[in-house]
Amino acid sequence: MTTDAPLRILVERTPTHHRITRLDASRFVRPRAVHTEPDRVRVALVAACASLLSGDDVRLEIEVGPGAHLELVEPSATVAYNARGGSCTWSAAIRVAEGGSLVWGGAPFVVSHGADVERRTTIELDAGAALLHRETLVLGRSAEDGGKVRSTLRATYDRRPLLVEDVDLRDLALRSAPGVLGGHRVVATTTLLGLRPGPEPALHETLLAGPGALARSVADEAHLTEQALEPTWQRWRAVMDEHRTPLPA
């Protein structure tokens, strides 16, 4: 297994500005500061090499300090290539402190034919923290059935469980069942944690028992799921903007 130090990002807020305290690249992904505004920091996650290959272990550690606001962007999709009998892992560990927020509009994650991927996301939100995340899983490149992928998410809010998900798409026959993907090859998810978007969920949206909501769409092409969930993303992003506390003038 190809193991390296994880990518690490730490953003903090002072009384007068935001600052990036830590911006450590890994062998697989390099963080690049795109823009620092008075009320937020924007960082791009840029691929450093061809990945994911068999044996790769990609790890991201992201921390947002009290009252700080971070936005992550991905310029290009991530592709898990044919593992030829092997496997690979991708994991993200996220912590957002009180009053902080993270917006992460993830690019598509493509699982090529023959790939075998384990994705793990853990999220710890302190009371008063919030997160908006977009994820798109694409099973196969053009004219491919796609490989195996299992994607798990564990999120807590104020040290209490908020969302636990286990999307297991490793069985190619089972995932085509009507109650799973129904023959579609793309599943997209938008998740809002730490805030309530409103009392009446729209199409594709489900309110969580705690502060948060989830929206999901399946289709045959990534752009179709993105179109279906774009209204949700924009509305929930507005909720996040209202949550963001401006710095004093």
Beta strands, then each sheet from edge to edge (+ up, - down):
strand 1: 2-3
strand 2: 7-13
strand 3: 18-24
strand 4: 29-37
strand 5: 40-47
strand 6: 56-64
strand 7: 69-73
strand 8: 78-80
strand 9: 88-96
strand 10: 101-105
strand 11: 109-111
strand 12: 116-125
strand 13: 130-139
strand 14: 148-157
strand 15: 160-168
strand 16: 186-193
strand 17: 205-207
strand 18: 212-219
sheet 1: 1+ 6+ 2+ 3-
sheet 2: 1+ 6+ 9+ 12+ 14+ 15-
sheet 3: 4+ 5- 7- 10- 13- 11- 8-
sheet 4: 4+ 5- 7- 10- 13- 16+ 18- 17+
end
